Amino acid sequence: MTDLRILLAPTTRLIGAVLLAASALAPAHAADPAPAEEPSTLILSDTLHYDDVKKQSVFTGNVNLTRGLMTLTSDTLQMNEDAQGNQFGTATANKGKVVTIRQERPETFELIEGKGLRAEYDGSKSTFDLIGQAVVVRYVCGKPLDTIRGERVRYHEKTGTYEAQGGPNSSAAGGRVRSMAEPRAKSDAAIAECRKQQTAKKGR
């Protein structure tokens, strides 16, 4: 469980940041510009509605958000801001579809992918949730190594911890939480093999 928690942390931190970044597209009362070193955020959607009074931005229809090596796909992405400046984001999918978040980590040949019927970010509590049929998988060189399944997977940014809950809408059998983590040695070996292959290709 400890290894899996560490592996999920970079992904969920960035997911929360990405959901917050969507509000920067609002024409007024936007957050301070990101530092120059921060990656650009691109959001493609069929429609965009911004309400300055409610401080709300709603992207609908084939929503595809890209920020650096992070991508989020959903049918709807809604951003809100409260009086204290806290940001709240919700990404949803239409019936029969899921919200998908993918984060590439090329330096370690990893891809971390999270799926759920809904994704939520609470800036006041610094938490991020995947809700409904939630699944998070870590791939190395295209091979799945670590997986966690449940009805809800929540990540706490401030403490670097996560929790998973079961329920009737869990992606695991019996409505329970199911986690599988391969030994660290196996992960390290897979990374080393990919690095070796990459070096061989460059040498050709």
MIDOSE-1310 file (N, C-alpha, C; in nm, 2 decimals, decimal comma, always signed):
residues 204
mtdl	+0,08/-0,12/+0,00/+0,00/+0,00/+0,00/+0,09/+0,13/+0,00; +0,20/+0,12/+0,07/+0,28/+0,24/+0,08/+0,34/+0,28/-0,06; +0,39/+0,18/-0,13/+0,44/+0,21/-0,27/+0,33/+0,27/-0,36; +0,21/+0,22/-0,35/+0,10/+0,27/-0,44/+0,07/+0,41/-0,40
rill	+0,07/+0,44/-0,27/+0,04/+0,58/-0,23/+0,14/+0,68/-0,29; +0,27/+0,64/-0,29/+0,37/+0,73/-0,34/+0,35/+0,74/-0,49; +0,32/+0,64/-0,56/+0,30/+0,65/-0,70/+0,19/+0,73/-0,75; +0,08/+0,73/-0,67/-0,04/+0,81/-0,70/-0,02/+0,96/-0,68
aptt	+0,06/+0,99/-0,58/+0,07/+1,13/-0,54/+0,11/+1,23/-0,66; +0,21/+1,21/-0,74/+0,24/+1,31/-0,85/+0,12/+1,33/-0,94; +0,05/+1,22/-0,97/-0,06/+1,23/-1,06/-0,18/+1,31/-1,01; -0,22/+1,29/-0,89/-0,33/+1,36/-0,83/-0,30/+1,50/-0,80
rlig	-0,18/+1,53/-0,77/-0,14/+1,67/-0,75/-0,16/+1,75/-0,88; -0,11/+1,69/-0,99/-0,12/+1,76/-1,11/-0,26/+1,77/-1,17; -0,34/+1,66/-1,14/-0,48/+1,67/-1,18/-0,55/+1,78/-1,12; -0,53/+1,80/-0,99/-0,59/+1,91/-0,92/-0,55/+2,05/-0,98
avll	-0,42/+2,06/-1,01/-0,37/+2,18/-1,07/-0,43/+2,20/-1,21; -0,45/+2,10/-1,28/-0,51/+2,11/-1,42/-0,65/+2,16/-1,41; -0,73/+2,10/-1,32/-0,87/+2,15/-1,30/-0,87/+2,30/-1,26; -0,78/+2,34/-1,18/-0,78/+2,48/-1,14/-0,74/+2,57/-1,26
aasa	-0,65/+2,52/-1,34/-0,60/+2,60/-1,46/-0,71/+2,63/-1,55; -0,82/+2,55/-1,56/-0,93/+2,58/-1,65/-0,99/+2,72/-1,63; -0,99/+2,76/-1,50/-1,06/+2,89/-1,47/-0,98/+3,01/-1,53; -0,85/+2,99/-1,56/-0,77/+3,09/-1,62/-0,83/+3,14/-1,75
lapa	-0,91/+3,06/-1,82/-0,97/+3,10/-1,94/-1,08/+3,20/-1,93; -1,13/+3,22/-1,81/-1,24/+3,32/-1,78/-1,19/+3,46/-1,82; -1,27/+3,55/-1,88/-1,23/+3,68/-1,92/-1,21/+3,78/-1,81; -1,25/+3,75/-1,69/-1,23/+3,84/-1,58/-1,21/+3,77/-1,45
haad	-1,15/+3,84/-1,35/-1,13/+3,78/-1,22/-1,05/+3,65/-1,22; -0,97/+3,64/-1,32/-0,89/+3,51/-1,33/-0,78/+3,52/-1,23; -0,72/+3,40/-1,20/-0,61/+3,39/-1,11/-0,48/+3,46/-1,17; -0,38/+3,49/-1,09/-0,26/+3,55/-1,13/-0,20/+3,46/-1,24
papa	-0,13/+3,52/-1,34/-0,07/+3,44/-1,45/+0,03/+3,34/-1,39; +0,03/+3,23/-1,46/+0,12/+3,12/-1,41/+0,26/+3,17/-1,44; +0,36/+3,12/-1,37/+0,50/+3,15/-1,39/+0,54/+3,10/-1,53; +0,64/+3,17/-1,59/+0,68/+3,14/-1,73/+0,71/+2,99/-1,75
eeps	+0,77/+2,93/-1,64/+0,81/+2,79/-1,65/+0,69/+2,69/-1,65; +0,57/+2,74/-1,61/+0,46/+2,65/-1,61/+0,41/+2,62/-1,75; +0,37/+2,49/-1,78/+0,32/+2,46/-1,91/+0,19/+2,53/-1,94; +0,17/+2,55/-2,07/+0,04/+2,61/-2,12/-0,07/+2,51/-2,10
tlil	-0,19/+2,57/-2,08/-0,31/+2,49/-2,07/-0,40/+2,51/-2,19; -0,44/+2,40/-2,26/-0,52/+2,41/-2,38/-0,65/+2,33/-2,35; -0,77/+2,39/-2,37/-0,89/+2,33/-2,35/-0,97/+2,34/-2,48; -1,01/+2,22/-2,53/-1,09/+2,22/-2,65/-1,23/+2,16/-2,61
sdtl	-1,34/+2,23/-2,66/-1,47/+2,19/-2,62/-1,56/+2,24/-2,73; -1,69/+2,18/-2,73/-1,78/+2,23/-2,83/-1,84/+2,36/-2,79; -1,86/+2,39/-2,66/-1,91/+2,51/-2,62/-1,84/+2,56/-2,49; -1,85/+2,69/-2,46/-1,79/+2,74/-2,33/-1,89/+2,85/-2,29
hydd	-1,93/+2,84/-2,16/-2,02/+2,95/-2,10/-1,95/+3,00/-1,98; -1,93/+3,13/-1,97/-1,87/+3,19/-1,85/-1,96/+3,29/-1,79; -1,98/+3,28/-1,66/-2,07/+3,37/-1,58/-1,99/+3,44/-1,48; -1,97/+3,57/-1,51/-1,88/+3,66/-1,42/-1,94/+3,67/-1,28
vkkq	-2,07/+3,68/-1,28/-2,14/+3,70/-1,15/-2,12/+3,58/-1,06; -2,14/+3,46/-1,12/-2,13/+3,34/-1,04/-1,98/+3,29/-1,03; -1,89/+3,36/-1,11/-1,75/+3,31/-1,12/-1,75/+3,16/-1,16; -1,81/+3,13/-1,27/-1,83/+3,00/-1,31/-1,80/+2,98/-1,46
svft	-1,72/+2,88/-1,50/-1,69/+2,85/-1,63/-1,73/+2,71/-1,66; -1,81/+2,69/-1,77/-1,86/+2,56/-1,80/-1,82/+2,52/-1,95; -1,74/+2,42/-1,96/-1,70/+2,37/-2,09/-1,78/+2,24/-2,12; -1,84/+2,23/-2,24/-1,92/+2,11/-2,27/-1,89/+2,06/-2,41
gnvn	-1,91/+1,93/-2,42/-1,90/+1,86/-2,55/-1,76/+1,83/-2,59; -1,72/+1,70/-2,58/-1,59/+1,65/-2,62/-1,48/+1,74/-2,56; -1,48/+1,75/-2,43/-1,38/+1,84/-2,36/-1,25/+1,76/-2,35; -1,15/+1,83/-2,40/-1,01/+1,77/-2,40/-0,92/+1,88/-2,34
ltrg	-0,87/+1,86/-2,22/-0,78/+1,95/-2,16/-0,64/+1,89/-2,16; -0,54/+1,98/-2,21/-0,40/+1,94/-2,21/-0,32/+2,04/-2,14; -0,23/+1,99/-2,05/-0,14/+2,08/-1,98/-0,01/+2,01/-1,96; +0,09/+2,04/-2,04/+0,21/+1,97/-2,04/+0,19/+1,83/-2,09
lmtl	+0,23/+1,73/-2,00/+0,21/+1,59/-2,03/+0,08/+1,53/-1,97; +0,00/+1,62/-1,92/-0,13/+1,58/-1,86/-0,24/+1,60/-1,95; -0,33/+1,50/-1,97/-0,46/+1,52/-2,05/-0,58/+1,48/-1,96; -0,69/+1,55/-1,98/-0,81/+1,51/-1,92/-0,92/+1,52/-2,03
tsdt	-1,00/+1,41/-2,04/-1,11/+1,41/-2,13/-1,24/+1,38/-2,06; -1,34/+1,46/-2,09/-1,47/+1,44/-2,03/-1,58/+1,50/-2,12; -1,70/+1,49/-2,08/-1,81/+1,56/-2,16/-1,84/+1,70/-2,11; -1,82/+1,72/-1,98/-1,84/+1,85/-1,92/-1,73/+1,88/-1,82
lqmn	-1,69/+2,00/-1,81/-1,59/+2,05/-1,71/-1,64/+2,18/-1,66; -1,67/+2,18/-1,53/-1,73/+2,30/-1,47/-1,63/+2,35/-1,36; -1,60/+2,49/-1,36/-1,51/+2,55/-1,27/-1,59/+2,65/-1,19; -1,57/+2,66/-1,06/-1,63/+2,76/-0,97/-1,53/+2,82/-0,88
edaq	-1,56/+2,94/-0,83/-1,47/+3,01/-0,73/-1,55/+3,07/-0,63; -1,52/+3,05/-0,50/-1,60/+3,11/-0,39/-1,54/+3,24/-0,35; -1,61/+3,31/-0,25/-1,57/+3,44/-0,21/-1,43/+3,45/-0,16; -1,38/+3,34/-0,11/-1,24/+3,34/-0,05/-1,13/+3,31/-0,16
gnqf	-1,18/+3,29/-0,28/-1,09/+3,26/-0,39/-1,06/+3,11/-0,41; -1,12/+3,03/-0,33/-1,10/+2,88/-0,35/-1,16/+2,83/-0,47; -1,10/+2,74/-0,54/-1,14/+2,69/-0,67/-1,20/+2,55/-0,65; -1,31/+2,52/-0,73/-1,38/+2,39/-0,72/-1,40/+2,35/-0,87
gtat	-1,36/+2,23/-0,90/-1,38/+2,18/-1,03/-1,45/+2,04/-1,04; -1,54/+2,02/-1,14/-1,61/+1,90/-1,16/-1,61/+1,86/-1,30; -1,56/+1,74/-1,33/-1,56/+1,69/-1,47/-1,65/+1,57/-1,47; -1,74/+1,56/-1,57/-1,83/+1,45/-1,58/-1,84/+1,39/-1,72
ankg	-1,89/+1,27/-1,72/-1,90/+1,20/-1,85/-2,05/+1,16/-1,87; -2,09/+1,15/-2,00/-2,22/+1,11/-2,03/-2,24/+0,96/-2,00; -2,36/+0,91/-2,00/-2,39/+0,77/-1,97/-2,32/+0,68/-2,06; -2,26/+0,58/-2,00/-2,18/+0,48/-2,08/-2,04/+0,52/-2,11
kvvt	-2,00/+0,64/-2,06/-1,86/+0,69/-2,08/-1,80/+0,72/-1,94; -1,67/+0,75/-1,94/-1,60/+0,78/-1,82/-1,51/+0,91/-1,84; -1,47/+0,97/-1,73/-1,37/+1,08/-1,73/-1,24/+1,01/-1,73; -1,14/+1,05/-1,81/-1,01/+0,99/-1,82/-0,90/+1,09/-1,80
irqe	-0,81/+1,06/-1,71/-0,70/+1,15/-1,68/-0,57/+1,07/-1,70; -0,48/+1,12/-1,79/-0,36/+1,05/-1,82/-0,24/+1,15/-1,79; -0,14/+1,09/-1,72/-0,02/+1,17/-1,69/+0,10/+1,09/-1,73; +0,18/+1,14/-1,83/+0,30/+1,07/-1,87/+0,42/+1,12/-1,79
rpet	+0,51/+1,03/-1,76/+0,63/+1,06/-1,69/+0,75/+1,00/-1,77; +0,79/+1,06/-1,88/+0,88/+1,00/-1,97/+1,02/+0,97/-1,91; +1,06/+1,05/-1,81/+1,19/+1,02/-1,74/+1,19/+0,88/-1,68; +1,08/+0,83/-1,64/+1,07/+0,69/-1,58/+0,99/+0,60/-1,66
feli	+0,96/+0,64/-1,79/+0,88/+0,55/-1,88/+0,75/+0,51/-1,83; +0,69/+0,60/-1,75/+0,56/+0,57/-1,68/+0,44/+0,64/-1,74; +0,33/+0,58/-1,73/+0,20/+0,65/-1,77/+0,10/+0,61/-1,65; +0,05/+0,71/-1,59/-0,05/+0,69/-1,48/-0,19/+0,74/-1,54
egkg	-0,28/+0,65/-1,53/-0,41/+0,67/-1,59/-0,52/+0,65/-1,48; -0,61/+0,75/-1,47/-0,72/+0,74/-1,38/-0,85/+0,75/-1,45; -0,95/+0,67/-1,42/-1,08/+0,68/-1,48/-1,19/+0,67/-1,37; -1,30/+0,74/-1,40/-1,42/+0,74/-1,31/-1,53/+0,81/-1,38
lrae	-1,65/+0,79/-1,33/-1,77/+0,85/-1,38/-1,77/+1,00/-1,36; -1,70/+1,05/-1,25/-1,69/+1,19/-1,22/-1,55/+1,22/-1,16; -1,50/+1,34/-1,18/-1,38/+1,38/-1,11/-1,41/+1,51/-1,04; -1,37/+1,53/-0,92/-1,39/+1,66/-0,84/-1,27/+1,71/-0,78
ydgs	-1,25/+1,84/-0,77/-1,14/+1,90/-0,70/-1,20/+2,01/-0,61; -1,16/+2,00/-0,48/-1,20/+2,09/-0,37/-1,08/+2,17/-0,33; -1,07/+2,30/-0,37/-0,95/+2,38/-0,34/-0,95/+2,42/-0,19; -1,06/+2,43/-0,13/-1,07/+2,47/+0,01/-1,01/+2,36/+0,10
kstf	-1,02/+2,23/+0,06/-0,97/+2,12/+0,14/-0,84/+2,06/+0,07; -0,81/+2,10/-0,05/-0,70/+2,05/-0,12/-0,71/+1,90/-0,14; -0,83/+1,86/-0,19/-0,86/+1,72/-0,21/-0,90/+1,70/-0,36; -0,87/+1,58/-0,41/-0,92/+1,55/-0,55/-0,98/+1,41/-0,54
dlig	-1,09/+1,39/-0,61/-1,17/+1,26/-0,60/-1,19/+1,21/-0,74; -1,18/+1,08/-0,76/-1,24/+1,01/-0,87/-1,35/+0,93/-0,82; -1,47/+0,95/-0,87/-1,59/+0,89/-0,81/-1,67/+0,81/-0,91; -1,71/+0,69/-0,87/-1,79/+0,60/-0,95/-1,71/+0,52/-1,04
qavv	-1,70/+0,39/-1,02/-1,62/+0,30/-1,10/-1,48/+0,35/-1,11; -1,42/+0,40/-1,00/-1,29/+0,46/-1,01/-1,18/+0,35/-1,02; -1,09/+0,38/-1,11/-0,97/+0,29/-1,14/-0,85/+0,38/-1,16; -0,74/+0,35/-1,10/-0,61/+0,42/-1,12/-0,51/+0,31/-1,15
vryv	-0,44/+0,32/-1,26/-0,34/+0,22/-1,31/-0,21/+0,29/-1,34; -0,10/+0,23/-1,30/+0,03/+0,28/-1,33/+0,09/+0,18/-1,43; +0,14/+0,24/-1,54/+0,20/+0,16/-1,65/+0,35/+0,19/-1,66; +0,43/+0,09/-1,68/+0,57/+0,12/-1,71/+0,60/+0,05/-1,84
cgkp	+0,65/+0,12/-1,94/+0,67/+0,06/-2,08/+0,55/+0,00/-2,13; +0,43/+0,05/-2,10/+0,31/+0,00/-2,15/+0,25/-0,12/-2,08; +0,32/-0,16/-1,97/+0,27/-0,28/-1,89/+0,21/-0,23/-1,76; +0,09/-0,27/-1,73/+0,03/-0,23/-1,60/+0,10/-0,30/-1,48
ldti	+0,14/-0,22/-1,39/+0,21/-0,27/-1,27/+0,13/-0,25/-1,14; +0,07/-0,14/-1,12/+0,00/-0,11/-1,00/-0,15/-0,06/-1,03; -0,24/-0,11/-0,95/-0,38/-0,08/-0,98/-0,46/-0,06/-0,85; -0,55/+0,04/-0,84/-0,64/+0,05/-0,73/-0,78/+0,07/-0,78
rger	-0,87/+0,00/-0,73/-1,01/+0,01/-0,77/-1,10/+0,04/-0,65; -1,21/+0,11/-0,68/-1,31/+0,14/-0,57/-1,42/+0,22/-0,62; -1,51/+0,26/-0,54/-1,62/+0,35/-0,58/-1,56/+0,50/-0,58; -1,47/+0,53/-0,48/-1,41/+0,66/-0,48/-1,27/+0,65/-0,43
vryh	-1,18/+0,72/-0,50/-1,04/+0,73/-0,47/-1,02/+0,88/-0,44; -0,98/+0,91/-0,32/-0,95/+1,06/-0,28/-0,81/+1,08/-0,25; -0,75/+1,19/-0,29/-0,61/+1,22/-0,27/-0,61/+1,35/-0,19; -0,53/+1,36/-0,08/-0,51/+1,48/+0,00/-0,38/+1,54/-0,04
ektg	-0,39/+1,66/-0,10/-0,26/+1,73/-0,15/-0,17/+1,77/-0,03; -0,23/+1,82/+0,08/-0,15/+1,87/+0,19/-0,07/+1,77/+0,26; -0,13/+1,65/+0,27/-0,06/+1,54/+0,35/+0,01/+1,44/+0,26; -0,02/+1,44/+0,13/+0,04/+1,34/+0,04/-0,02/+1,20/+0,06
tyea	-0,14/+1,19/+0,11/-0,20/+1,06/+0,13/-0,32/+1,04/+0,05; -0,37/+0,92/+0,04/-0,49/+0,89/-0,03/-0,58/+0,79/+0,04; -0,70/+0,79/+0,01/-0,79/+0,69/+0,06/-0,89/+0,64/-0,04; -0,92/+0,51/-0,04/-1,02/+0,46/-0,13/-1,13/+0,40/-0,06
qggp	-1,25/+0,41/-0,11/-1,37/+0,36/-0,05/-1,45/+0,27/-0,15; -1,51/+0,16/-0,09/-1,59/+0,07/-0,17/-1,73/+0,12/-0,17; -1,82/+0,05/-0,23/-1,96/+0,09/-0,24/-2,03/+0,02/-0,36; -2,16/+0,04/-0,37/-2,23/-0,03/-0,48/-2,18/+0,01/-0,62
nssa	-2,12/+0,12/-0,63/-2,07/+0,16/-0,76/-1,92/+0,15/-0,78; -1,86/+0,05/-0,70/-1,72/+0,03/-0,71/-1,68/-0,04/-0,84; -1,56/-0,02/-0,89/-1,51/-0,10/-1,00/-1,46/-0,23/-0,96; -1,45/-0,26/-0,83/-1,40/-0,39/-0,78/-1,52/-0,48/-0,75
aggr	-1,50/-0,61/-0,76/-1,61/-0,70/-0,74/-1,66/-0,69/-0,59; -1,79/-0,71/-0,57/-1,84/-0,71/-0,44/-1,85/-0,57/-0,38; -1,83/-0,47/-0,45/-1,84/-0,33/-0,40/-1,72/-0,30/-0,31; -1,61/-0,37/-0,31/-1,50/-0,35/-0,22/-1,39/-0,27/-0,29
vrsm	-1,29/-0,24/-0,21/-1,17/-0,17/-0,26/-1,07/-0,28/-0,30; -1,01/-0,27/-0,41/-0,91/-0,37/-0,45/-0,78/-0,30/-0,50; -0,67/-0,33/-0,44/-0,54/-0,26/-0,47/-0,44/-0,37/-0,50; -0,36/-0,35/-0,60/-0,25/-0,45/-0,64/-0,13/-0,37/-0,67
aepr	-0,02/-0,39/-0,60/+0,11/-0,32/-0,62/+0,22/-0,43/-0,64; +0,29/-0,42/-0,75/+0,40/-0,51/-0,78/+0,52/-0,47/-0,69; +0,61/-0,56/-0,67/+0,73/-0,53/-0,59/+0,81/-0,41/-0,65; +0,87/-0,33/-0,57/+0,95/-0,22/-0,63/+1,06/-0,27/-0,72
aksd	+1,11/-0,38/-0,69/+1,22/-0,44/-0,77/+1,17/-0,47/-0,91; +1,05/-0,51/-0,93/+0,99/-0,54/-1,06/+0,97/-0,41/-1,14; +0,93/-0,31/-1,07/+0,91/-0,18/-1,14/+1,05/-0,12/-1,18; +1,15/-0,13/-1,09/+1,28/-0,08/-1,12/+1,34/-0,15/-1,24
aaia	+1,32/-0,29/-1,25/+1,37/-0,37/-1,36/+1,30/-0,33/-1,49; +1,17/-0,30/-1,49/+1,10/-0,26/-1,61/+1,15/-0,13/-1,66; +1,18/-0,03/-1,57/+1,23/+0,10/-1,61/+1,37/+0,08/-1,66; +1,45/+0,00/-1,60/+1,59/-0,02/-1,65/+1,59/-0,08/-1,79
ecrk	+1,50/-0,17/-1,82/+1,49/-0,24/-1,95/+1,45/-0,14/-2,05; +1,35/-0,05/-2,02/+1,31/+0,05/-2,12/+1,42/+0,15/-2,14; +1,50/+0,19/-2,04/+1,61/+0,28/-2,06/+1,71/+0,22/-2,15; +1,74/+0,09/-2,13/+1,83/+0,02/-2,21/+1,79/+0,01/-2,36
qqta	+1,66/-0,01/-2,38/+1,61/-0,01/-2,52/+1,62/+0,13/-2,58; +1,59/+0,23/-2,51/+1,60/+0,36/-2,56/+1,74/+0,40/-2,60; +1,83/+0,36/-2,51/+1,97/+0,39/-2,54/+2,02/+0,32/-2,67; +1,97/+0,19/-2,69/+2,01/+0,12/-2,81/+1,95/+0,18/-2,93
kkgr	+1,83/+0,24/-2,93/+1,77/+0,30/-3,04/+1,85/+0,43/-3,08; +1,89/+0,50/-2,98/+1,97/+0,63/-3,00/+2,10/+0,59/-3,07; +2,16/+0,48/-3,03/+2,29/+0,44/-3,08/+2,29/+0,39/-3,23; +2,17/+0,37/-3,28/+2,16/+0,32/-3,42/+2,20/+0,43/-3,52
